[in-house]
Amino acid sequence: MRNPRSIAIAKVWTLVAGLVVGLMCAGPTHGSPNDATADAVVGQLGFATTDPNQPSFAPTAGNLSLSNAAAVAISPDGRLYISDSDNHRVLSWPSASSFSNGQNADLVIGQPDFVSGFPNRGSTTAADGFFLPQGVAVDAAGNLWVADAFNSRVLRFDDPSATDGVADLVIGQPDFVSNDENLGQGGTGPDVALPDSLQFPGRVIVHGTDVYVADSGNSRVLHYSNPAANKPLADAVFGQYGNFFKRAKNNDGLGNNGSTASADNLLNPIGLALDAFGNLYIADWANHRVLRYDEPLTTDTTADAVFGQPDFVNNAFDNGGLISGFQLPIDLHIDGDRNLFVADSQNHRVLAYFDPLYDQSTPDFVLGQLGSTNSDAINHGMGPFVADADSLHGSTGLAGDAFGNLYVLDTNNNRLLRFDEVLEPVARPDYDRDGDVDLDDYERLADCFSGPGFGATPICAATDLNGDDAIDLADYNLFQRCSLGSNVPSDVDCAGG
């Protein structure tokens, strides 16, 4: 008897001739050009000004102003949060998707009012103050998480827009009045870190009960499972060869500071992102690269792919030139179409990779440099004090919303930019995100069908068009119908993400 899988594969290949002819006749499915011009700004009255604490270098903060803002987050109800670092506060606006140019914030956390800007509210460490806040995140319940960098802690505020500005949980400290680096063991030496300590946390992300913290000063990323009490223990560490007690920069494998990068070490990591398959992305800031860890909570803490470098051991900035390298990549965002955005801070741009699971070589889209991936000029050549809706100067924070809008913290221009529907949605079978549903995409599906199948790799999980957790003839049939635009079932959205 013939193997049923062989029969199925034979049936698949009988579809090839018709599919190939159809694809050749159908032509490309390009959308309209992607938009690199910002649509709205906060922190400034308009797109042309760059002053900190607007208007006119005001000596104090206000409910419009930003100064060296670091990170941005969007809550499930659409509320906007920005960590305004030099003013030691977090500002919030009621609607990220509809704010107008120069709109005032309606909520401040970390200061008693909109005009104060002292570290720790001018007093000592407490549950309602910050010292150079960095990363911000909002979980599904609307709780705000803040990486309070110089206090060596991460704070959680339970639904602050509906309650108060007093933190309810602290990571990295035993209580709300302590702020010791590595719980008192200090910030120097390769082995002073602990499983429950932090030093200059740069970012935090939350997905369900999983919390990841970029413990930047300790050159590692920590994972916590459902932290519910102060000073929780991390249960996974990325960047120190699995050692919770090391803070070595580019750990050499023996726990010492090293100069060579690897798939198991980091050098002051900052940005974090998770994709729909549970893969973790880390912006390894001082190694000028982005690392991807495939399903790390069920596999290991060794990186599986690298962006910005030709391999895991190189770490020069702009390696391979601007077309393929980074200089201090600092933040990450993954949208609903699985596009990866990288804030390439010292190249004054944001890069997008349309197919990060399959192609890490070169970006597909750029913001801040008038469409050129070979330019790194401040404000696309206008200089440090002249801005417009197309320019960036030190991009450091990224976020997105349910409408496909991208939010970019343009830090040295002291503003946040909103890019409405920045990328055109892509056809669902366009796996490689090149704008065409073609033979390259078909080969991806064929490889997964005849090879490991659904779930064996993130790439194969992404080829499951009908969402039945299998790569089979039904996916081939749907691919063919979507590609040709004919006889598509009414309950199938070929353009879905």
Salt bridges, closest charged atoms under 4 A:
ASP84 OD2 - ARG89 NE 2.77
ASP106 OD1 - ARG79 NH1 2.92
ASP128 OD2 - ARG121 NE 3.64
ASP148 OD2 - ARG153 NE 2.75
ASP158 OD1 - ARG156 NE 2.76
ASP196 OD2 - LYS231 NZ 2.71
ASP210 OD1 - HIS223 NE2 2.88
ASP215 OD2 - ARG220 NE 2.69
ASP235 OD1 - HIS223 ND1 2.59
ASP284 OD2 - ARG289 NE 2.71
ASP294 OD1 - ARG292 NE 2.64
ASP331 OD1 - ARG203 NE 3.38
ASP344 OD2 - ARG349 NE 2.75
ASP355 OD2 - ARG444 NH2 2.86
ASP388 OD2 - HIS380 NE2 3.09
ASP410 OD2 - ARG415 NE 2.73
ASP420 OD1 - ARG418 NE 2.70
ASP436 OD1 - HIS30 NE2 3.27
